[in-house]
């Protein structure tokens, strides 16, 4: 299984949003052999001396961070490091696009760069 790289939303203002579907920049997951169930999880957004947590809506130091496999149905990363089903019974040599959407905090006192890590786990069905 391989993804195609990093996502850079560049500068987003407080209360702003961006997604990789609109940017035409999905992460592509490729199943190299066999059949796989795909699980996705995310870390919180970490900056120097400040962490933005994941939640159901943007608020103070909280982002709404979502994923989609088609750019229309979105699932929240409601809790950091929780596992969410991305796709099931994906047969090699299939690929799946993972789209990500970020809604920035409504308020923060940390205007430095923050980043997160999204992990995709493949397992046998």
VMD Tcl script that draws the C-alpha trace (Angstrom):
set ca {
  {0.00 0.00 0.00}
  {1.40 3.40 -1.00}
  {0.18 7.00 -0.81}
  {1.40 9.69 -3.14}
  {2.66 12.37 -0.78}
  {2.00 15.31 1.46}
  {-0.80 17.85 1.53}
  {-0.08 21.54 1.93}
  {-3.12 23.71 2.49}
  {-0.74 26.68 2.61}
  {-2.00 29.57 4.74}
  {-5.56 29.29 6.05}
  {-7.06 32.05 8.15}
  {-8.92 31.46 11.41}
  {-12.39 30.29 10.41}
  {-11.19 29.34 6.90}
  {-11.38 25.99 5.17}
  {-9.86 23.99 2.31}
  {-10.14 20.51 0.87}
  {-8.15 18.31 -1.46}
  {-11.19 17.55 -3.64}
  {-11.48 21.20 -4.69}
  {-7.68 21.41 -4.96}
  {-7.66 18.21 -7.11}
  {-4.97 16.76 -4.85}
  {-6.17 13.46 -3.36}
  {-3.92 11.01 -1.59}
  {-3.94 7.84 -3.68}
  {-3.92 4.51 -1.88}
  {-2.81 1.51 -3.93}
  {-3.36 -2.10 -2.93}
  {-0.26 -4.01 -4.07}
  {-1.51 -7.57 -3.57}
  {-4.51 -9.45 -2.26}
  {-7.64 -7.92 -0.78}
  {-7.66 -5.31 1.97}
  {-9.94 -3.46 4.34}
  {-8.75 0.14 4.77}
  {-8.90 2.01 8.06}
  {-7.91 5.68 8.41}
  {-6.94 7.65 11.52}
  {-5.49 11.06 12.30}
  {-3.37 12.75 14.90}
  {-4.35 16.20 16.24}
  {-2.84 19.31 14.63}
  {0.36 20.12 16.48}
  {2.26 23.40 16.46}
  {5.10 24.62 18.66}
  {3.58 25.05 22.14}
  {0.00 24.54 20.94}
  {-2.24 21.70 19.77}
  {-5.51 22.01 17.89}
  {-7.78 19.10 18.82}
  {-10.22 17.35 16.51}
  {-13.93 17.84 17.04}
  {-17.40 17.96 15.49}
  {-17.22 21.70 14.77}
  {-14.56 24.41 14.71}
  {-14.15 26.24 18.01}
  {-11.31 27.62 20.13}
  {-8.19 25.57 19.26}
  {-10.42 22.89 17.70}
  {-10.61 21.97 14.02}
  {-13.17 20.04 12.02}
  {-11.06 17.54 10.04}
  {-12.79 15.21 7.60}
  {-12.09 12.53 5.00}
  {-13.92 11.24 1.94}
  {-13.39 8.70 -0.82}
  {-15.51 10.58 -3.36}
  {-15.47 14.27 -2.39}
  {-19.19 14.33 -1.59}
  {-19.76 12.14 1.49}
  {-17.50 13.33 4.32}
  {-16.69 11.63 7.65}
  {-15.37 13.54 10.67}
  {-12.16 12.59 12.41}
  {-14.05 13.21 15.67}
  {-11.35 11.91 18.04}
  {-7.59 11.79 17.45}
  {-6.14 8.34 16.77}
  {-9.59 6.71 16.50}
  {-9.92 4.29 13.59}
  {-12.55 4.92 10.91}
  {-13.51 2.62 8.05}
  {-12.34 4.05 4.74}
  {-13.17 1.15 2.39}
  {-13.63 -2.60 2.56}
  {-12.74 -5.56 0.35}
  {-10.48 -3.56 -1.98}
  {-8.92 -6.02 -4.44}
  {-5.42 -5.58 -5.91}
  {-4.45 -3.76 -8.11}
  {-7.19 -1.25 -7.20}
  {-6.54 2.29 -6.02}
  {-8.66 4.56 -3.83}
  {-8.49 8.33 -3.52}
  {-8.52 9.79 -0.03}
  {-9.74 13.39 0.09}
  {-9.22 15.54 3.17}
  {-11.08 18.68 4.28}
  {-10.06 21.06 7.06}
  {-12.11 23.73 8.84}
  {-9.83 25.96 10.88}
  {-10.45 26.90 14.53}
  {-12.87 29.76 15.08}
  {-10.42 31.23 17.58}
  {-6.81 30.57 18.56}
  {-3.92 32.40 20.12}
  {-1.43 30.34 18.10}
  {-0.86 31.60 14.58}
  {2.13 29.40 13.81}
  {2.15 26.44 11.44}
  {0.34 23.31 12.63}
  {0.47 19.85 11.09}
  {-1.12 16.45 11.48}
  {-0.40 12.90 10.36}
  {-3.05 10.74 8.71}
  {-2.41 7.00 8.74}
  {-4.05 4.39 6.55}
  {-3.98 0.81 7.82}
  {-4.67 -2.14 5.53}
  {-5.79 -5.49 6.92}
  {-7.06 -8.74 5.48}
  {-10.84 -9.01 5.39}
}
mol new
graphics top color blue
foreach p $ca { graphics top sphere $p radius 0.5 }
foreach p [lrange $ca 0 end-1] q [lrange $ca 1 end] { graphics top cylinder $p $q radius 0.2 }
display resetview
